[in-house]
Structures are given as structure tokens and as C-alpha cells.
Amino acid sequence: MGEQPASLQDSLLSALEILYERVVEEPRQPLNQLAEEAVVHWIRVLGEQDSVQPRLNERGYAPSAFHFRMEDDPRCRLDHCDVAAGQEAFEPGLERRLAALAERLEAYFHHSGYRSSSDQCDQVMLELARCSRFVNTWAWEGELAHQRHWRGRARARHDTVHLYRPIADDDFLGLVRWQLALWEPLLNAAIVGWEENQLDTFDRAMRALQHVLCQSSAERAAALYPPGYPLRPRGLPRQKVVVFEPGQRPLRSRSVLSVRYHQLREKIAGPPALPPALLDELASEVAHFTRMVETNLFMLASRPAFFERGRAGVPIIRGRPTLHPFLLDPAGFFKKAVLFHNHTYTVAGGGLDLMYVQLRQLERLCKFERWSGWARPVRAPLEASLIAWDENRWVGFTEGLLQVAVIFRRNAEGAAD
């Protein structure tokens, strides 16, 4: 066991050397720039300022992916997702959700009024987010059931699942992983388009989703992304994923790749000793990046942008709003938040989805304000509440909601004074 960290360290350094050689063999602008950004990111990972990007693999098993943070207590979920009915309820439940989503998309694209109406976009976004939460909840249920089944045994047998081969009818773990790998990238692309306030991106993503919804089960397998697709990390907001093949141009600018590369090697080789799990994760990530360089097919994740104003050929979903329900009636907002927080208002009573949409609209207003002034203290509890909604957590969502409401009430009282 004492030699394991050293061997992992050597493997990582060897993988880095191979990547560096591939990039500098023929200096090209996109490869050099992308490799430089990746190396800077890995330096941040070693400095505990960032984390290794979870990626889709053949088994569909990524413990650092978002669904491993879903609420595991059915009594504390915002959406029960039919889990209590047992594993056989998953496929019928998913088909009902997808049918509702397909109906919503059909209504959106054939709306008789102004198609880019912000309200129409908001309602579609809500349905997209509900479907995403459903597949993530069931993916976590599958992992929990698998862990319970193999508890105390020699190995967990995650390798028994292979997403790119036919999944057996009785393989529940393989089924939920496959459905998550199929639908979550499509849903995420559309939701991120809404978050970016970019109507064309939103429409294109929904067209791609609608196309897959209209396909048969056998045809849908072709829509599965290849291994290496970036997955949303646990406990973090959504990320924008771009899949592209860059055109290769001669390297014209001065590159600092060599400097960053040697800085990274020094951090890996020098003290203090790095955790073996981190070395292993980084080695896999470096090997994957090398494959992207060799194939010139890149799948990269970044923080979503935000479009404040439209321009020629780039319409936005909603312009800068002048009013928001929480700003108009902070006392009423606070009262509702308290009633949700103390369980006077329940999931069965409804209203939570509307509150989620209004929080999303508040997030957009804060982005127009660039998170400055009154919006600055709202950011942390607001983002925590929205992430908790995605994670199906009643406690996290209502706690964040109440914190936002307290800030609004305090601001209103200060303005009155």
C-alpha cells in the first residue's frame, strides 16, 4: 500500500507528458489554447480551488456527478416521483413525464400568439426542470438500491453496467443510468439556454429534445452522447456543455503552455503528497483530454453566460424587468416563505412550482443587476435554494427561500425608516 501513491503519481506524470507531446508536436492555436486552459484548471484542482470534472463513462458510474447529492429520504422530497410504488413504477412514470413534456413543447412551438413570450418560455423551463429532477431522483434511487444489495460483499460490481450495449430488462441500475445519460444532457442544454436568456439557443435545444422524444426506444440509443461528456458536479449549479471540432489554425500568439505545464508537474511531484483518489481522477481526466486532442472532438463545460440585450440575429427571452412580485410585496413574500418553511403550506397544497419560477425570475433580475447593490446578499441563499430544488430537497429549498425573504423584508423595513 505504501507504493500506491508513488505509482499513481508516476501514472499521472506520464499521462501529462503524453498530452504535452501531442499538443506541441504541431503548434496549433485551438489545441494550444484549450490545453493551456485545462492545465490551469488542474493547477486550481491541486490547490483545492476547483474539482475534477465528472464525465460520462461506459458504466455510467460517476460518484461526483449531481444525482449523488439527491435527497434520499422520500418524506423530505419536493416531488415523490412515484418512488414508493417500487422499481416497476420508473418506466411508466418516466413515460408520463416525457409525454407531458412533449405536449408542452408542441404547445410552445405552435403557440398562436407571440412565440417568444417570456411566460411561455418560463412554463417550458419548469417542465424541463421537473423532468430533470425526476430522472436524477430515480438515478439516485438506483444507486441506493445497488448499494443496499451489495452491502458487505466483496465488490460493488459497478462494471456490470455497460451503457453502450443492450440493457437487460431486469437490470434496474443499468436502466436508470441509461435514461439519465440520455435525457439529462438534452434537458440541461435547454435549461441552460433559458438561464443564458438566449432564445435561439433555447429553441435549438428544445428542437433537439423534441426530435428525440418523437423517436422509438431503439432510435433513441443513437442520441446517447459518447463517453467523456461532462456531467454536472454534485451540489453545483448547471453548466454549459459545448461539443465541437475546432478548425486548426497556426499558432500565432505567444503560448504559456510550457510554463503552466511545468508548474503543474512541480505541484504533482513536490510535497505535500497528494491524495491517491485525486491522482487517479486527474490521470483519467488527462488521458481523456489527450483522446480529445487526438480525435479533435472536444466536450467542454463552462459557466453559462448571460445575455442582457438582444442584437441582430440573437434575440433574448426577456429584457430587463422593472418589477418583481417579491419587490412589490416583500411582506407577503415573507409570509409565504414562513408558511412553506414551517410546513403549514405543503407539497400537496401546491404553490411550490410557482415559487420556484418566481425565484428563477428573481435570479434573472439579479443577473441584470450584475449581482450588485441589493442583489449581492441575495445571491448565496438564492442559488442554494435553486440547487436544493433540483436536488429534490424540501428542507434546503424552503430554508434558502426563507433566507431570501428575510433579506427582502429587512430591505423593505430599512427603506420605510
Secondary structure, 3 states (H helix, E strand, C coil): CCCHHHHHHHHHHHHHHHHHHHHHCCCEHHHHHHHHHHHHHHHHHHCCCCCCCCECCCCCCCCCEHHHHCCCCHHHCCCCCCHHHCHHHHHHHHHHHHHHHHHHHHHHHCCCCCCCCHHHHHHHHHHHHHHHHHHHHHHHHHHHHHHHHHCCCCCCCHHHCCCCCCCCCCCHHHHHHHHHHHHHHHHHHHHHHHHCCEHHHHHHHHHHHHHHHCCCHHHHHHHCCCCCCECCECCCCCCEEEEECCCCCECCCCCCHHHHHHHHHHHHHCCCCCCHHHHHHHHHHHHHHHHHHHHCCEEEEECCCCCCCCECCECECCCCCCCCHHHHCHHHHHHHHHHHHCCCCCCCCCCHHHHHHHHHHHHHHHHHCCCCHHHCCCHHHHHHHHHHHHCCCHHHHHHHHHHHHHHHHHHHHHHHC
